Amino acid sequence: MAPPVLRVGLIGNGTVGAAFASALSANHERVTQRIGRPLRLTQVVVRDPDRHRRALPSIRVHDDPEGLANDPSIDVIVEASGAPDAARWLRRAMERGAAAVSANKLAIATDPLLLAAIARRHPLFHCEAAVAAALPIVRALRDSLDGEEILALRGVLNGTTTFMLTEIEAGAGFDQALNAARRHGYAEADASADLTGRDAAAKLAILATLAWRAPVTLSDVPTRGIDPDVIHLVQTARALGQRVRLVAEATRSTGLQLRVEPQVLASNDALARAEGVVNVVEVQSALAGSLTWYGAGAGGTRTASALLGDLLAAARALAGSRADRIAA
């Protein structure tokens, strides 16, 4: 008897969603072998279905995310839309026993129920792609360091501002750097979430929730971003052999202290290695000491890599929790 098919629904087919769909197709045989059952992308939700149907043959393309979340034939929802309403769809899918995978850091970091699911390591909710694309910091905190006492964490988590600051170091003006980030696909037309620090703060909220097993929301993180005045800070730092980066950090002693702000970093600081769209995360733990992760934190294919890894984790959790309910 053939093993049951795992049916996947995708919300969003932009840069990240399209890269995920392509990666899933290209790696279908490998993924099937690793989860022990065939996997099929059966539905894609987008704002304008007519624009996407030709590129997605044999897949149902529609504009009803609520319907997808409620569809009992869908076993895993992969959310790559960035929509502010995404938290509701993710929660609904999990309420009916499906797994949910999301790259939407702002939706997660503003939803206490999803943060609570992260804090208690809910096996059917995965969000590696929401924090640092392919850099596996979420899984490290969730699994590898689960028995550890986390003392502090800090990171350069926003590729857009790091790219811009790298350009400014090379002599670009603020608007020039922002336009270059847009040309390379690292910044949206509306880059306010990046420039104000909200993007980095949302990622920090997710990491702090994982590290200390209690929901930390976006509103809990004092945040200051970058604006044209940062050029003077960059120039002064550069003259002293230092660098400016938008740093997100959290420490816990008597309480939890969080902040996101531009900081001047010494040349030997691990976070000063961040250039272009590279992310760097440093964790201080009681037993393992100082650990550092370094890698590309932006881009469709990098984020698709994280989504694919989360999809496999979700599939294995489903197999363990309700294998008899997966549609044939």
Steps between C-alpha positions, in 0.01 A plus 500: 500500500640838397570747784253790529570826322584804710311795354650848524331837456709813433388853584696753295686454173729800501879486526502262797191296413607443140851402613348251745271347235796466265723348771228254597459388140875468443551305824181294488671162484741582781222637721283194434784269600568692819143509626407157369193608307419698183438869539292716270442875473129508421386859563654846475331815631584835337332838463464473121454131404483569125859629501637177652297213354716454192816467713333248732344232278303221670483704822182668621572875515251724682470805728338352813754455784222439752368218282846346476550520877168322554541240224526155666682359198803724563750353746760779508456871434811690393446873544733728303272795434607753760130584549404655836203262528719190468499419872128423483548256211791328673305461825196364318706238318654382827163495677375239254817290536702615199861617522599859428826643369552875471756757386286788627689647796271801554183288512662257744658762726169684547293189580521376863349160414758421233777624730365273773516210253865587430578526871368150568659352186170407337591218257262621229627859475836589343646841413871474420449706185351789700826596669818464297416309179737203467697576818366231741473700821135415575565126489817543707310675780197274470684167491878502544504749791166399649661373821720806537468817703521787249665805652493739205461520126584770251500519126498690174169374369387737225668453163359820350661732754826304500517528122429873521761559771755307294422724203525814717840383624607493135388861450133476397239741629199375697255516209760350264549208737125446535447507125783251454335270754176522303675427169656186647166385643608548863250777576132538419355817350381571854812431705365652821506172695872468427595863553306545826645180647161327525618209286802436725288550812248239383782252443645578843157441658487153344854413612441630854176299519696188409794576729297570813184298431256786550325710235682821412306722261618764258362770729731378779811598303620863520606582145696766314581461132718686251442824309719737295673622819668158528748609231687719749518214750630264231766748389620562855511128578682421176771755579563310825503157335152418631167414336137594555237227488135474605532272801223302668583375847341339803647425841354345810622557852240631744264549208494495123655798324444539126592764243560562132718796403797600283821433690868574441689170504869435549672335204546175696133476599339191344206714387732731308552216250152564361525641148255510212200292606692273736344441843702430813355366826695455822359303794645486851402186691589363843658173386601544135630854546506731199362365171480691173306439178590678177333480160268646238187633665303617198403390151235275354708183467652536848157546657364211292773281650368576849139442394595164351674396821197605703272310263691179571486564875125560476450187290683287757293651780181420311612144444554461871182672614230406250633278222163333465335835413728596211300492178577217255 
